[in-house]
Amino acid sequence: MQTHSSPLPAAVDELWERRAELGPGDAEARSVVVGAVDMLDTGSARVAAVSSTGEVVVDERARRAILLAFRVLGMARSQVGDFHHHDRVPLKTSFDGVRVVPGAIARWGAHVAPGVVLMPSFVDIGAHVDAGTMVDTWATVGSCAQIGKNVHLSGGAGIGGVLEPPDTVPVVVEDDALIGSRAMIMEGARVGRGAVVGAGTVLSASTPVVDVRTGEELDRGRVPDWCVAVGGTRDREFPGGTFGLPCVLVLKRLREGWRHDRAELDEILREHGVNV
């Protein structure tokens, strides 16, 4: 993880140093924080991004602004139709060019780019969902998660959120990836461009990722670009016996630019004895 200079005002850092003193009655602090989170909401700032060198770069000031919002915003009642809410963070109101299906929920401070489709789903504060992405039914995009362009988050997929502690890295799902139904991508994990992650796969920052063709262990917590990966287990010896510990298996490398073809993907999974 790298950090970089932030487009957000330095006043956020000053407020952070005296955060224990702040509360909803501090109008000046609230103005600074609301302005900073508004920049996240519009996409003019973001919590994290992939740099030109391929590293995840985190803007800690952005994450501090989100945490400060929970101190300087008071609880407020709101209503959408027959549904009543009581929270410090309001719902997002700007959806230019976004298709928002009834039942979809996005909080203020989440950026949802034009061309995104939100089925009944949840997008949390600090998340960044880029153009052309589908957030399918009951999928969740946690706080500060970074989702690229033309990604498909299948039904029930869970993209974990992370605000604290400060040195944690948000989940990053890069452009053109497909995350299968009920898959869980958690704190610090990263899914590469064009990767297909099979249904029910669990990936965290510490999950071993193994190439089944060579047996090579790849970078933990990271699914490589342009590949098909599924959840699996590896046997490990313990004093009490041999047990299978979770891992992620890279079944096949895909040609760069491969588009998600269901028939071809099903054939890849059948070839490796994986149920489709």
N, C-alpha and C positions, 0 to 999 in steps of 0.2 A: 504493500500500500504506500502511495505517495500522497503528500498534501500539496496544495498549490494556492497561489494568491486568489482571493475571493472577490467577486463583484459586489458582495454585500458590504455595508458600511462597517468601519472599524468600531463604531459605537456598540455593535453587538458584543464584541469582546469585552468592552468596558462594563457592559451590563452583566455579562457572565461572571466577572470577577466579584460582583456584589449581588449575585442572584439571590442569596439568602435573605436580602433586605426587601426584595421586590414583591409586589402584589398587584391585584387588579386596580388598586387606587392610584397607581403610579402612571399618570397619563402620558408623561414624556417617554418613559420606557415602553409603554404599550404602543405608542406611535412608531418608534424605531422597529420594534419586533414585528408589528403588523406589516410595515413596509417591506421588511426583509422576507417574510413568508409570502407576501404578495408576489415577490420576484420569483420564488419557487413555483407558485401557482401558475404564473404566466410562462414559465420556462426560461426566463432571462437569467436565472441562476439554477443550479442543481446541486444535490448533495455529492454526487460522484459521477465520474465518466471514465471511459477508457481513452488513454492518451495515445498519441501517434506512435509511441514505443510499445504499446500493448499493455501498459500497466494501468491498474485502477487508481485513479487520482481522486482523493476525497477532499471536500471542502468542509472542514470542521466548523467553520463559522456558520455555515448553513444548518448544520445539525444543532449547534448551540441555539440558533434562532428558533428552531422548532421546540426545543426543550424549554426555552424561555417563554414561549407562547402559553405553555401550561401554567406558568406562574402569573403572567400579567393579564390573562383573559379570565373573566369571571364566568361562572356557570350561567347559561342562558337557555331559555326554552325556545323551541322552534317547532314548526309543524309543516308537514308535507302531506296534503290530502288528509286522510284520517290518522296518519302516523305522527305521534308526538315524540320529540327528542329533548334531551336535557344534557348539555355538554359544554365544554369550554371551547372546542374547535367546531366552527360551523361547517355546514356542507358546502361543497364547491358549487359555484353558480355560473362559471364561465365554461361553456362547452362548444365553442365555435367550431363547426365542421365535424363534430363528434356525434355518433349515433349512440344515444343513451336509452336503453330499453327499460321499461318500468321494472323496478326492483333493483336496479343498479344504484350503488352508493359510492360516492367519491367525496373525500373530505377536502376542505380548503387547504391549500398548500401542496396538493398533488397536481402535477402537470399532466394533462391528457391532450395529446397533440391532435390536430385535424386528421380525419381518416380513421381514427380509432373507433372500434365498436365495443361498447360495454353491455354485455348481457347482464342479467341479474347477478351481480358480483360486488366486490368491495375493493376500493383503492384507497390506501391510507395516506396521511399527510407525509410530504417529503418524497413520495414516489414520483417517478418520471416514466411515463408510458409514451413511446414514440409513435410516429405516424404509421398507419396501416395495420396496427396490431389488433388482434381479437382477444378480448378478455371474456372467456366463455362462461357459461352458467355455473354459479357457485365457486368460481375461481376467486382467489384473494391475492392482492398485491400489497405486501406489507410496507410499513413505514420505511422510506428512503430506498426501497428497491428500485433498480434501474432496468427498465425493459426497453429493448431496442425496437427498430423498425420491422414491420411485417412479421412479428412474432405471433404464434398461436399458443395461448394458454388454454389448454383444453379443460373440459368441465371438471370442477372440483380441484384443480391444481392449486397448490398452496405455495406462494412465493413469500418467504419469511421477511419480517421486518426487523430493523435494528436501529435503536437510538443510543443506547448505552451498553457498555462503557465506551469512552471516547475512542479507543484504539480499534474498535471493531469495524469490519468492512461490510458495506451493504451487499446484498445479493445483486449480481449483474447477469442478465440474460441478454445476449447480444443479438444483432440483427438476424432475421430469417430463421430463428430457432423455433422448434416445436416442442412444447412440454406436454406430455401425455396426461390423460385423466388421472386424478388423485396423486400425481407425483408431488413430492415435497422438496423444494429447493430452499435451503435454510442458510442462516447467517454465515456470511463470508464465502459462500459457494459461488461458482461462476460457470455459466453455460456458454460455450463458444458459438461463433457465428455459424448458422446453418445446421447446428446440431439437432438431432432428434433424441429426446429423452423419453424412454418408454413409460407406459402407464404404471403407476404405483412405485416408481423409483424414488428413493430417498437419498438426497445429496446434501451433505453439510461440508463445512470447510475442512473437516478431518477425515472425510470418507475416502478410503483408498479407491483409486480409479485404475483399472487394469485392462491392458490390451490383450484380448483373448488369443490373438494370433501369435503373439510372442511371449506372453506371460509377463511383459514389462509393466512395472508399476509406474504410472504417469503422475503428473502433479496431483496431489491430494486436493479434493474438493473442486476440481475443475474438469469439466467435460470438454474435450478438444473441439476445435472447429470442424464442421463438415464430417460428422460421424453419427452412427446410431449407437446409443448407450442404453442399457437396462440395468435394473437392480439385480444383484446376485449375492453370493456368499463365498467366503474363502475359509477353509479349515485351518484352525489354529489349535495348537496343543497347550493344554493347561494341566495343572496337577490333578484336577478332577476329571480330565478326559479331553476328547477332541470336540470342538464346538465350531459351528459355522458363524463367522462374523460378517456383518453386512459390508458390501463393497458395491461399486458400479463397474459394469463390464462394458468395454467398448467392443462391439461386435463387428463393425465394418466401418471403413473409411469411405466417405462419399466424395464424388467429384465436386469440386468447387462450383457453386452456382446451382447445385441440384435443387430442384423444386420438389416439394412434398408430394410424392405420388403414392397414393394409398396402396395400390396393387403392388408396386415395387417394394414398398416398405413391408407389407405383409409377407412377401416372398423372402426378404432378408430375415425376418423374425422366424419364419417357418424353417428356414435353412439351419438355424441355430437352435431349433427345438423350443422356441418361445411361443406361448399361446398368443393369438392375435384376437 
